[in-house]
């Protein structure tokens, strides 16, 4: 039995698709998804928080996708996706003037730095000859 046809692999693929779909829904139409799942959106702060949760779900779905089986690839994809998209989204919120929290720009810098480190160290790891 191949790894992709195992019952666990099928559950992981189903879950990955469900998480990615929910994440895309939260990024594209956060008010609709939150209202459909929980209750009507009554605070404008729910929208950016829902979008960040959507980005996290997309990253989780990518990490769980069993079609890409090399060790470490899931974590790489998840961390890269999450940190890159959260840094970009928070920067967009800050430059558009919608958000002005004290930790907004340090959070953008942190996520951008983690993105750069993940890419740098991944490139270093993948360029090493196999032992």
C-alpha positions as CSV (number, residue, x, y, z in Angstrom):
1,X,0.0,0.0,0.0
2,X,1.5,3.3,-1.0
3,X,1.7,6.2,1.5
4,X,-0.7,8.3,-0.6
5,X,-3.4,5.6,-0.6
6,X,-3.3,4.9,3.1
7,X,-6.4,5.9,5.2
8,X,-4.3,8.5,7.1
9,X,-3.0,10.1,3.9
10,X,-6.6,10.4,2.6
11,X,-7.7,12.0,5.9
12,X,-4.8,14.4,5.8
13,X,-5.6,15.4,2.2
14,X,-9.3,15.9,3.0
15,X,-8.3,18.0,6.1
16,X,-5.7,20.0,4.1
17,X,-8.3,20.8,1.4
18,X,-10.9,21.8,4.0
19,X,-8.5,24.1,5.9
20,X,-7.2,25.7,2.7
21,X,-10.8,26.3,1.5
22,X,-11.8,27.8,4.9
23,X,-8.7,29.9,5.0
24,X,-9.3,31.3,1.5
25,X,-12.9,32.0,2.5
26,X,-11.7,33.9,5.6
27,X,-9.2,35.9,3.5
28,X,-11.7,36.8,0.7
29,X,-15.0,37.1,2.5
30,X,-14.3,37.2,6.3
31,X,-17.6,38.8,7.3
32,X,-19.6,36.2,5.4
33,X,-17.6,33.2,6.8
34,X,-17.6,34.5,10.4
35,X,-21.3,35.3,10.2
36,X,-22.1,31.9,8.7
37,X,-20.1,30.0,11.4
38,X,-20.6,32.1,14.5
39,X,-22.7,35.2,14.5
40,X,-23.1,38.5,12.7
41,X,-19.9,40.6,12.6
42,X,-20.5,43.5,15.0
43,X,-17.0,44.9,15.2
44,X,-14.7,46.0,12.4
45,X,-11.8,44.5,14.3
46,X,-13.1,41.0,13.5
47,X,-12.2,41.4,9.8
48,X,-8.4,41.7,10.1
49,X,-8.3,39.0,12.8
50,X,-10.4,36.7,10.6
51,X,-8.1,37.3,7.7
52,X,-5.0,36.5,9.8
53,X,-6.7,33.3,10.9
54,X,-7.5,32.5,7.3
55,X,-3.8,32.9,6.4
56,X,-2.9,30.6,9.3
57,X,-5.4,28.0,8.0
58,X,-4.0,28.1,4.5
59,X,-0.5,27.6,5.9
60,X,-1.8,24.7,8.0
61,X,-3.4,23.1,5.0
62,X,-0.1,23.4,3.0
63,X,1.8,21.8,5.9
64,X,-0.6,18.9,6.0
65,X,-0.7,18.3,2.2
66,X,0.7,14.8,1.8
67,X,1.4,15.1,-1.9
68,X,4.7,16.8,-1.1
69,X,6.5,14.3,1.0
70,X,10.1,15.4,1.6
71,X,10.9,15.8,5.2
72,X,10.6,19.4,6.4
73,X,8.8,20.6,3.3
74,X,5.5,20.9,5.1
75,X,6.9,23.1,7.9
76,X,8.9,25.2,5.3
77,X,5.8,25.8,3.2
78,X,3.6,26.6,6.3
79,X,6.1,29.0,7.9
80,X,6.9,30.7,4.7
81,X,3.3,31.1,3.6
82,X,2.2,32.3,7.1
83,X,5.0,34.8,7.8
84,X,5.1,36.2,4.2
85,X,1.3,36.8,4.0
86,X,0.9,38.1,7.6
87,X,3.8,40.5,7.1
88,X,2.3,41.8,3.9
89,X,-1.3,42.0,5.2
90,X,-0.3,43.8,8.4
91,X,1.9,46.2,6.4
92,X,-1.1,46.9,4.2
93,X,-3.3,47.6,7.2
94,X,-0.7,49.9,8.6
95,X,-0.1,51.9,5.3
96,X,-3.8,52.2,4.6
97,X,-4.2,53.8,8.0
98,X,-6.7,51.3,9.2
99,X,-4.7,50.1,12.1
100,X,-2.3,51.9,14.4
101,X,-1.5,49.5,17.2
102,X,1.8,50.0,19.1
103,X,3.1,46.6,18.1
104,X,1.9,46.7,14.4
105,X,5.2,47.6,12.8
106,X,7.4,45.5,15.1
107,X,5.1,42.5,14.1
108,X,5.5,43.4,10.4
109,X,9.3,43.4,11.0
110,X,9.3,40.2,12.9
111,X,7.2,38.3,10.3
112,X,9.4,39.7,7.5
113,X,12.5,38.7,9.3
114,X,11.2,35.1,9.9
115,X,10.3,35.0,6.2
116,X,13.8,36.0,5.2
117,X,15.4,33.5,7.6
118,X,13.2,30.6,6.5
119,X,14.2,31.3,2.8
120,X,17.8,31.8,3.6
121,X,18.2,28.7,5.7
122,X,16.1,26.6,3.3
123,X,18.3,27.7,0.5
124,X,21.4,26.8,2.5
125,X,19.9,23.4,3.5
126,X,18.9,22.5,-0.1
127,X,22.2,23.6,-1.7
128,X,24.2,21.2,0.6
129,X,25.2,17.9,-1.0
130,X,23.4,14.9,0.4
131,X,25.3,12.8,2.9
